[in-house]
Amino acid sequence: MKSFLLWRVAIVEKNRPYVAMLFIQFVYAGMALLSKAAISKEMSPYVFVVYRQAFASVALSPFAFFDSKQSAPLSCNLLCKLLCKLFLVSLVGLTASSNLYYVSINYTTATFAAAATNTVPAITFIMAVLIRMESISVKRVHGLAKILGSVLSLAGAITFALVKGPHLGFMKCYPEN
């Protein structure tokens, strides 16, 4: 019996990253549905972003507090610089992208928004390659995996947009009756 329990613990430990990845995907899907429902009920996307940021701050503050007690204290000058950088990154990156996302979800479905969100890693990878922060080696397996993952992600989003999206008028070959 004891060996069976140890075996189960070993399997759980081995598969922890996959379980965490699935959990995060469920959270993303739930957030897309919740945001679409809230914005459909005439909630302002800007107010929704403020509530989301406030909830995230409250939820993550205990982790930051207890983690900072274990690390070495920062000097005041370094702390001020770090806080300024964090503020600018969160303002430009997270807040701006969240506002754009929630304004755009007003015009589309939650499924379409979730599918479009899946292109973010591919676009980030392409931008990192363009500014030479990431290197690609097509002779190695991990280089091919990066390229294949990006192509599949973008192809899936484009296919979804063309199949579920609006009809494109410039592609008509014949006049409608």
Backbone as CSV, one residue per row, in Angstrom:
resi,resn,N_x,N_y,N_z,CA_x,CA_y,CA_z,C_x,C_y,C_z
1,MET,0.825,-1.196,0.000,0.000,0.000,0.000,0.867,1.257,0.000
2,LYS,1.950,1.204,0.780,2.823,2.364,0.873,3.517,2.628,-0.459
3,SER,3.892,1.563,-1.153,4.553,1.739,-2.452,3.579,2.312,-3.483
4,PHE,2.304,1.942,-3.373,1.302,2.486,-4.283,1.155,3.990,-4.085
5,LEU,1.139,4.434,-2.826,1.040,5.866,-2.540,2.276,6.608,-3.032
6,LEU,3.443,6.037,-2.839,4.667,6.663,-3.338,4.651,6.745,-4.858
7,TRP,4.112,5.717,-5.497,4.023,5.706,-6.958,3.087,6.816,-7.439
8,ARG,1.947,6.994,-6.742,1.009,8.060,-7.113,1.619,9.435,-6.915
9,VAL,2.344,9.625,-5.832,3.001,10.908,-5.579,4.040,11.181,-6.654
10,ALA,4.767,10.143,-7.060,5.780,10.312,-8.110,5.130,10.708,-9.429
11,ILE,3.981,10.134,-9.744,3.286,10.476,-10.990,2.773,11.914,-10.928
12,VAL,2.240,12.309,-9.791,1.751,13.683,-9.649,2.910,14.664,-9.785
13,GLU,4.028,14.378,-9.142,5.195,15.261,-9.237,5.713,15.339,-10.664
14,LYS,5.697,14.226,-11.354,6.205,14.181,-12.732,5.322,14.991,-13.676
15,ASN,4.023,14.984,-13.444,3.078,15.645,-14.343,2.623,17.010,-13.848
16,ARG,3.255,17.535,-12.827,2.851,18.826,-12.265,2.865,19.959,-13.299
17,PRO,3.887,20.084,-14.157,3.857,21.174,-15.147,2.673,21.075,-16.110
18,TYR,2.310,19.856,-16.487,1.195,19.686,-17.418,-0.133,20.028,-16.753
19,VAL,-0.283,19.642,-15.506,-1.499,19.974,-14.767,-1.592,21.489,-14.572
20,ALA,-0.464,22.118,-14.255,-0.455,23.576,-14.088,-0.805,24.271,-15.398
21,MET,-0.286,23.757,-16.511,-0.581,24.347,-17.816,-2.074,24.233,-18.139
22,LEU,-2.662,23.073,-17.877,-4.097,22.904,-18.114,-4.917,23.830,-17.215
23,PHE,-4.503,23.951,-15.961,-5.204,24.835,-15.035,-5.180,26.278,-15.526
24,ILE,-4.031,26.732,-15.991,-3.905,28.104,-16.492,-4.790,28.308,-17.720
25,GLN,-4.862,27.320,-18.600,-5.721,27.442,-19.780,-7.195,27.531,-19.386
26,PHE,-7.598,26.766,-18.365,-8.971,26.868,-17.880,-9.234,28.246,-17.263
27,VAL,-8.252,28.790,-16.572,-8.397,30.135,-16.004,-8.545,31.164,-17.119
28,TYR,-7.729,31.045,-18.182,-7.841,31.967,-19.317,-9.222,31.873,-19.969
29,ALA,-9.710,30.654,-20.168,-11.029,30.485,-20.784,-12.120,31.063,-19.889
30,GLY,-12.024,30.810,-18.594,-12.994,31.367,-17.658,-12.959,32.882,-17.631
31,MET,-11.761,33.440,-17.718,-11.631,34.904,-17.728,-12.237,35.493,-18.999
32,ALA,-12.050,34.817,-20.134,-12.643,35.303,-21.385,-14.169,35.283,-21.297
33,LEU,-14.735,34.204,-20.753,-16.190,34.116,-20.618,-16.722,35.143,-19.615
34,LEU,-16.024,35.293,-18.489,-16.448,36.260,-17.481,-16.386,37.684,-18.017
35,SER,-15.325,38.004,-18.721,-15.193,39.364,-19.247,-16.233,39.641,-20.323
36,LYS,-16.515,38.661,-21.176,-17.542,38.857,-22.203,-18.907,39.057,-21.553
37,ALA,-19.202,38.280,-20.514,-20.487,38.427,-19.827,-20.597,39.788,-19.145
38,ALA,-19.524,40.229,-18.507,-19.559,41.520,-17.805,-19.691,42.677,-18.786
39,ILE,-18.954,42.619,-19.877,-18.987,43.721,-20.841,-20.294,43.707,-21.632
40,SER,-20.875,42.527,-21.842,-22.173,42.448,-22.516,-23.283,43.056,-21.664
41,LYS,-23.102,43.057,-20.359,-24.089,43.650,-19.452,-23.815,45.129,-19.218
42,GLU,-23.148,45.774,-20.179,-22.908,47.219,-20.178,-21.893,47.689,-19.137
43,MET,-21.026,46.809,-18.679,-19.945,47.261,-17.804,-18.856,47.884,-18.666
44,SER,-18.309,48.982,-18.224,-17.259,49.655,-18.980,-15.997,48.791,-19.000
45,PRO,-15.389,48.610,-20.171,-14.150,47.822,-20.228,-13.037,48.422,-19.373
46,TYR,-13.011,49.734,-19.247,-11.971,50.393,-18.462,-12.150,50.108,-16.969
47,VAL,-13.401,50.106,-16.518,-13.685,49.778,-15.120,-13.355,48.312,-14.859
48,PHE,-13.660,47.449,-15.826,-13.349,46.031,-15.679,-11.847,45.820,-15.536
49,VAL,-11.050,46.563,-16.295,-9.588,46.452,-16.191,-9.123,46.898,-14.809
50,VAL,-9.704,47.974,-14.280,-9.327,48.440,-12.940,-9.663,47.374,-11.900
51,TYR,-10.857,46.787,-11.979,-11.230,45.732,-11.035,-10.296,44.528,-11.162
52,ARG,-9.969,44.160,-12.377,-9.093,43.006,-12.596,-7.704,43.264,-12.013
53,GLN,-7.163,44.456,-12.246,-5.838,44.795,-11.721,-5.864,44.853,-10.187
54,ALA,-6.935,45.412,-9.631,-7.037,45.503,-8.170,-7.130,44.113,-7.547
55,PHE,-7.942,43.242,-8.137,-8.061,41.879,-7.621,-6.725,41.148,-7.713
56,ALA,-6.019,41.304,-8.825,-4.713,40.653,-8.981,-3.717,41.178,-7.956
57,SER,-3.754,42.475,-7.693,-2.840,43.053,-6.696,-3.107,42.487,-5.307
58,VAL,-4.381,42.414,-4.950,-4.738,41.884,-3.632,-4.387,40.397,-3.537
59,ALA,-4.624,39.649,-4.607,-4.363,38.210,-4.578,-2.870,37.888,-4.551
60,LEU,-2.049,38.697,-5.214,-0.615,38.405,-5.297,0.217,39.081,-4.214
61,SER,-0.333,40.049,-3.517,0.425,40.770,-2.487,0.968,39.869,-1.378
62,PRO,0.195,38.924,-0.839,0.775,38.064,0.208,1.985,37.263,-0.278
63,PHE,1.931,36.785,-1.512,3.074,36.033,-2.042,4.307,36.924,-2.148
64,ALA,4.126,38.139,-2.622,5.249,39.070,-2.741,5.779,39.452,-1.361
65,PHE,4.892,39.625,-0.405,5.314,40.017,0.941,6.163,38.928,1.585
66,PHE,5.685,37.683,1.537,6.427,36.606,2.183,7.690,36.242,1.414
67,ASP,7.682,36.407,0.113,8.883,36.130,-0.670,9.949,37.191,-0.423
68,SER,9.529,38.434,-0.232,10.508,39.506,-0.012,11.177,39.383,1.352
69,LYS,10.532,38.736,2.309,11.150,38.539,3.623,12.317,37.565,3.540
70,GLN,12.292,36.656,2.568,13.358,35.669,2.447,14.549,36.204,1.670
71,SER,14.359,37.220,0.846,15.462,37.743,0.042,16.150,38.893,0.773
72,ALA,17.290,39.288,0.243,18.053,40.376,0.851,17.320,41.698,0.647
73,PRO,17.392,42.609,1.614,16.711,43.903,1.457,17.374,44.754,0.375
74,LEU,16.556,45.519,-0.341,17.055,46.398,-1.395,17.316,47.787,-0.833
75,SER,18.262,48.481,-1.422,18.496,49.866,-1.018,17.335,50.722,-1.522
76,CYS,17.156,51.877,-0.925,16.041,52.761,-1.286,16.148,53.223,-2.732
77,ASN,17.359,53.539,-3.178,17.568,54.004,-4.548,17.210,52.907,-5.556
78,LEU,17.669,51.690,-5.280,17.375,50.571,-6.174,15.886,50.238,-6.152
79,LEU,15.273,50.319,-4.975,13.849,50.033,-4.852,13.017,51.043,-5.633
80,CYS,13.387,52.323,-5.574,12.653,53.355,-6.317,12.770,53.133,-7.819
81,LYS,13.968,52.798,-8.290,14.158,52.525,-9.718,13.342,51.310,-10.149
82,LEU,13.360,50.272,-9.319,12.616,49.056,-9.636,11.118,49.326,-9.677
83,LEU,10.614,50.082,-8.720,9.182,50.393,-8.699,8.772,51.249,-9.892
84,CYS,9.624,52.190,-10.292,9.321,53.011,-11.472,9.267,52.153,-12.732
85,LYS,10.221,51.246,-12.870,10.225,50.361,-14.038,9.007,49.443,-14.036
86,LEU,8.667,48.889,-12.876,7.487,48.031,-12.788,6.215,48.797,-13.123
87,PHE,6.115,50.037,-12.661,4.944,50.857,-12.956,4.826,51.107,-14.454
88,LEU,5.928,51.476,-15.103,5.889,51.752,-16.544,5.563,50.502,-17.352
89,VAL,6.161,49.374,-16.981,5.882,48.128,-17.699,4.422,47.729,-17.528
90,SER,3.909,47.845,-16.309,2.512,47.458,-16.096,1.549,48.426,-16.766
91,LEU,1.901,49.709,-16.801,1.027,50.694,-17.439,0.992,50.494,-18.946
92,VAL,2.154,50.406,-19.553,2.221,50.300,-21.013,1.851,48.894,-21.478
93,GLY,2.401,47.888,-20.827,2.191,46.523,-21.286,0.846,45.956,-20.914
94,LEU,0.657,45.713,-19.638,-0.527,44.992,-19.194,-1.797,45.825,-19.277
95,THR,-1.762,47.043,-18.803,-2.972,47.857,-18.783,-3.423,48.227,-20.190
96,ALA,-2.489,48.614,-21.038,-2.861,48.978,-22.412,-3.394,47.769,-23.170
97,SER,-2.729,46.628,-23.043,-3.208,45.450,-23.770,-4.537,44.956,-23.211
98,SER,-4.722,45.049,-21.901,-6.008,44.649,-21.315,-7.131,45.565,-21.775
99,ASN,-6.875,46.862,-21.812,-7.899,47.791,-22.297,-8.259,47.503,-23.746
100,LEU,-7.265,47.278,-24.590,-7.549,46.951,-25.992,-8.325,45.642,-26.108
101,TYR,-7.946,44.646,-25.314,-8.615,43.344,-25.348,-10.081,43.475,-24.939
102,TYR,-10.345,44.185,-23.846,-11.715,44.270,-23.350,-12.589,45.200,-24.179
103,VAL,-12.010,46.192,-24.818,-12.792,47.008,-25.750,-13.134,46.175,-26.980
104,SER,-12.176,45.373,-27.457,-12.426,44.570,-28.660,-13.374,43.409,-28.398
105,ILE,-13.414,42.902,-27.166,-14.312,41.778,-26.873,-15.774,42.224,-26.946
106,ASN,-15.987,43.528,-26.909,-17.329,44.076,-27.075,-17.861,43.809,-28.482
107,TYR,-16.968,43.625,-29.438,-17.354,43.460,-30.836,-17.258,42.024,-31.332
108,THR,-16.874,41.092,-30.503,-16.697,39.714,-30.951,-17.119,38.755,-29.842
109,THR,-16.942,37.470,-30.077,-17.307,36.463,-29.085,-16.115,36.143,-28.197
110,ALA,-16.398,35.511,-27.064,-15.325,35.111,-26.149,-14.453,34.029,-26.783
111,THR,-15.046,33.167,-27.601,-14.279,32.116,-28.275,-13.273,32.718,-29.237
112,PHE,-13.705,33.700,-29.999,-12.805,34.351,-30.949,-11.685,35.091,-30.220
113,ALA,-12.020,35.743,-29.120,-11.001,36.462,-28.347,-9.982,35.497,-27.756
114,ALA,-10.443,34.349,-27.270,-9.518,33.357,-26.718,-8.622,32.779,-27.804
115,ALA,-9.170,32.570,-28.995,-8.356,32.056,-30.101,-7.317,33.080,-30.533
116,ALA,-7.687,34.334,-30.537,-6.731,35.381,-30.913,-5.645,35.540,-29.858
117,THR,-5.977,35.305,-28.604,-4.994,35.407,-27.527,-3.905,34.351,-27.669
118,ASN,-4.238,33.221,-28.263,-3.246,32.158,-28.433,-2.151,32.516,-29.427
119,THR,-2.290,33.617,-30.139,-1.235,34.037,-31.065,-0.140,34.843,-30.376
120,VAL,-0.357,35.234,-29.134,0.616,36.080,-28.431,1.999,35.426,-28.332
121,PRO,2.124,34.146,-27.957,3.470,33.560,-27.910,4.164,33.537,-29.272
122,ALA,3.416,33.274,-30.328,4.024,33.244,-31.663,4.494,34.631,-32.082
123,ILE,3.688,35.630,-31.827,4.077,37.000,-32.184,5.264,37.450,-31.338
124,THR,5.273,37.080,-30.066,6.411,37.410,-29.201,7.683,36.751,-29.710
125,PHE,7.585,35.497,-30.128,8.747,34.788,-30.666,9.256,35.458,-31.942
126,ILE,8.346,35.831,-32.822,8.748,36.486,-34.075,9.424,37.824,-33.783
127,MET,8.873,38.588,-32.849,9.496,39.864,-32.495,10.869,39.655,-31.866
128,ALA,11.015,38.624,-31.033,12.314,38.343,-30.411,13.348,37.941,-31.454
129,VAL,12.916,37.219,-32.485,13.840,36.857,-33.565,14.232,38.097,-34.352
130,LEU,13.273,38.973,-34.619,13.563,40.173,-35.405,14.532,41.119,-34.699
131,ILE,14.435,41.220,-33.385,15.364,42.101,-32.671,16.561,41.329,-32.114
132,ARG,16.717,40.115,-32.559,17.877,39.264,-32.270,18.043,38.921,-30.792
133,MET,16.939,38.795,-30.087,17.000,38.312,-28.706,16.870,36.794,-28.669
134,GLU,16.349,36.219,-29.729,16.145,34.774,-29.840,16.829,34.304,-31.110
135,SER,17.465,33.160,-31.016,18.112,32.612,-32.213,17.380,31.347,-32.648
136,ILE,17.426,31.102,-33.943,16.783,29.920,-34.510,17.854,29.083,-35.186
137,SER,17.856,27.817,-34.872,18.751,26.886,-35.543,17.884,25.803,-36.177
138,VAL,17.726,25.873,-37.494,16.858,24.909,-38.173,17.484,23.526,-38.228
139,LYS,18.757,23.427,-37.873,19.428,22.128,-37.863,19.175,21.368,-36.566
140,ARG,18.614,22.046,-35.569,18.364,21.404,-34.282,16.861,21.216,-34.086
141,VAL,16.522,20.234,-33.277,15.117,19.892,-33.069,14.366,21.031,-32.376
142,HIS,14.975,21.664,-31.371,14.240,22.712,-30.657,14.029,23.947,-31.534
143,GLY,14.914,24.189,-32.489,14.709,25.294,-33.425,13.536,25.031,-34.345
144,LEU,13.454,23.797,-34.837,12.315,23.419,-35.681,11.010,23.435,-34.887
145,ALA,11.074,23.044,-33.616,9.869,23.054,-32.782,9.366,24.481,-32.569
146,LYS,10.282,25.428,-32.391,9.886,26.834,-32.238,9.181,27.336,-33.493
147,ILE,9.767,27.038,-34.639,9.185,27.493,-35.908,7.840,26.827,-36.143
148,LEU,7.777,25.513,-35.956,6.537,24.775,-36.186,5.435,25.239,-35.229
149,GLY,5.770,25.468,-33.967,4.779,25.949,-33.001,4.235,27.313,-33.371
150,SER,5.114,28.207,-33.801,4.668,29.547,-34.202,3.784,29.490,-35.437
151,VAL,4.196,28.696,-36.422,3.412,28.581,-37.657,2.048,27.966,-37.370
152,LEU,2.007,26.913,-36.559,0.724,26.276,-36.244,-0.191,27.210,-35.450
153,SER,0.376,27.954,-34.520,-0.424,28.892,-33.733,-1.041,29.970,-34.615
154,LEU,-0.227,30.557,-35.467,-0.738,31.602,-36.359,-1.702,31.029,-37.399
155,ALA,-1.403,29.841,-37.924,-2.294,29.221,-38.912,-3.650,28.898,-38.295
156,GLY,-3.654,28.428,-37.057,-4.921,28.139,-36.383,-5.753,29.387,-36.170
157,ALA,-5.115,30.463,-35.751,-5.846,31.718,-35.529,-6.366,32.293,-36.840
158,ILE,-5.555,32.224,-37.894,-5.994,32.741,-39.196,-7.136,31.899,-39.744
159,THR,-7.035,30.580,-39.613,-8.114,29.697,-40.066,-9.400,29.990,-39.303
160,PHE,-9.286,30.144,-38.002,-10.461,30.450,-37.187,-11.072,31.777,-37.602
161,ALA,-10.233,32.771,-37.868,-10.735,34.089,-38.271,-11.432,34.019,-39.623
162,LEU,-10.880,33.245,-40.549,-11.488,33.163,-41.878,-12.759,32.325,-41.882
163,VAL,-12.818,31.289,-41.062,-14.006,30.433,-41.037,-15.128,31.079,-40.225
164,LYS,-14.802,31.599,-39.045,-15.819,32.159,-38.157,-16.004,33.662,-38.321
165,GLY,-15.091,34.318,-38.996,-15.130,35.770,-39.118,-16.144,36.247,-40.140
166,PRO,-16.195,37.551,-40.344,-17.147,38.110,-41.311,-16.733,37.767,-42.740
167,HIS,-17.701,37.799,-43.637,-17.412,37.534,-45.044,-16.617,38.692,-45.623
168,LEU,-15.609,38.352,-46.386,-14.754,39.373,-46.986,-15.299,39.731,-48.360
169,GLY,-15.651,40.994,-48.558,-16.278,41.439,-49.797,-15.353,41.432,-50.995
170,PHE,-14.066,41.627,-50.802,-13.164,41.707,-51.942,-12.862,40.341,-52.554
171,MET,-13.329,39.262,-51.930,-13.048,37.929,-52.452,-14.201,37.386,-53.293
172,LYS,-15.202,38.206,-53.574,-16.341,37.746,-54.361,-15.950,37.658,-55.830
173,CYS,-16.247,36.543,-56.434,-15.938,36.348,-57.855,-17.158,36.616,-58.731
174,TYR,-18.318,36.642,-58.128,-19.540,36.837,-58.893,-20.489,37.720,-58.092
175,PRO,-21.352,38.456,-58.763,-22.296,39.324,-58.037,-23.392,38.493,-57.373
176,GLU,-23.855,38.986,-56.226,-24.945,38.297,-55.531,-26.274,38.700,-56.139
177,ASN,-27.255,37.805,-56.056,-28.591,38.086,-56.592,-29.400,38.880,-55.616
